[in-house]
Amino acid sequence: MTWRMRRAGPGDAPALSLVASATFLHTYASVLTGADIVAHCTTKNSIATFAAWLDDPATIVTIAEYEPGHAPIGYTVLTAPDFPIPIGPTDIELRRIYLMSQSQGTGLGAALMTRALEDAAAAGRNRVLLGVWEGNMRARAFYERHGFAVIGARQFMVGTTLHEDPVYARSV
């Protein structure tokens, strides 16, 4: 499989919204209710949500695409941290790192993570934070392989269901 990564622009909001909802549905269909998935995706993964991030100069969005054809298959979002733990002035949150399941195991996830860490450092950030559903052991193992360690927890609403998520961090 051949893919490319690039900084996303304003015209990418629909593609990012599509990948966000598709990956969320695939990842959580067996553990969340349909109503919670729909509620989450229509608000948190909307075109408007991505358009706002893409319009924010402090937010860095990267999109991964198949080559040729440039079909969207993954993305990352680095933005201001939103956690109930002490946040430093040079912290940034990896709010999203998602990849279509058929692209997992190809090295693209690691490439997206490397790019996110490089982008954080280039933006003058010293620490990257992220939250993950406590039951997503595959994602947690991926983050730990990339040097992240648990530093706290947060509560996260998906639709009407409250989840306890570990918060991870690593220096860059």
N, C-alpha and C positions, 0 to 999 in steps of 0.2 A: 504494500500500500504506500502510495506517495501522498504526502500532505504538506501543507505550508501553514505557517503562523504569521499573523500580521496584526498591527494595531488596528482595532476596529474604529470605524468612523460613523457619522450620523446615519448614513444609509444602511447600516448593518443592524439596526434595532429589530426589524422584523425577523431576520435570520437568527439573531441571538435569542429572541423570545421563543422561536420555534424549537431550537436546540434545548433551551432551558426547560421547557415543558415536556419535551419528549424524554429527556434524560431523567427528569424528576419522576415522571409517570413510570418509566421502566424500573427505576431504582426502588421506588416505594409502593408500587401497586400491591405487593403482597403483605404490606404492613400497615398501610393507612387506608381509611375509607375513601371511596370514590368522591364523596362530598368534600372531604378535607383536601384531597388532591386538586379537585377543580377549584375550590376556594383559594388554595395557595397559588396555583398556576395563573389564575385570572388576575390576581393582585401582584404577587411577587415576581412573576415572570412575564408581565405584560410588556407590550411594545413601549408603552409610556415609561415604565420603570427603566428599561434599557436606554431609551432616548434621554432620560434625565441623567443617567450615569455617563452617557456619551457626551452630554453637554457640560458636564462638570470637569473643569480642568484639573482638579485634584484626584480624579478617578481614572484609573488605567484599565482599559478593557482590551483583551487580546482574543482574537478569533482564530480557530483552526479550521482548515478547509481541505477537502480532498483535492488532489490535482490529477488530471485536469477536471474542469467543470466547476470547481470552487464551491461544492456543496458543503454547508457548514456541518462540522462534526464535534466541535468542542469550543470551550472558551474559558477565560478567567476574568475576574473582576477584582481589582485592588482598589480599596476606598477607605474612607475614614472609619476607624474602629467603632463598633457599637456593642460593647460588652460591659457587664456589671462588675468589672474588675479594674484595678488601677491601670490607666492608660498613660503612656509617656508621649511627649510631643513628637517623637520620631517613630512612633508605632504606625503601622498600616494593617488593615485587615484584608486577608484574602477571602473576600466575601463569597466568591464562587470559583470553583474549579470543577467543571463538568465535561464529560467526554461520552459520546455515544458508545454503547456497549460493544459494537462490532470493532471499535478502534482501541478497546482496552487490550493491553498486552502487546501493543505494537511499539512502545517507546514514546508514543505521543503524550501520554499523561506525564511522564518524567520530563519531556521537553517543555510542556506547558508549565510545570512547576519550576523548572530551571529558569524559564523566561520570566515568570512572575517574581522570583527572587531577584533576578538581575534588574528587572524594572523597579522593584522596591528600593534596591541599593542605589540605582541611578537617580531616583527621586529623593535621595537623602534620608531614607528610612533605615533604621537600625534593627527593627524587630518586626516580624510578620506574625500576626495572630490569625487564628481561624477557629470556627466552631463546626462541629460535626455531630450528626445524630449518634447517640451512644451505641446503638445497635448496628451501625454500619462498620463492621469489623474490617472489611476489605479497605475502605477508605482510611480508617484509623491506622491500619498497618502501613498503607502507602505513606501517610504523613510521618509516621515514626521512622520509616526507611529514609525519609528526606530530612531527618534531623529535628523534627518537631517533638515537643514534650508537653504533657498536660500541665497547665498552670492554674486551672480553675474550672468553673462550670457556669452555665447560663440556662435559663428557661427559654424555650422557643415554641411559639404557637404555630401549628400547621392546621389551618382551618379552625376547628373548635377543640383540637387536641393539644394539650401542653406536653412538651418533651423536655427532658433534662439532657443537655448537650455538654460534653467536655469542651473546654477551650484549650487550644494548643498554641504554642509559640515557638519561635526559633529566631536566632540572630541572623542578620545578613551582613 
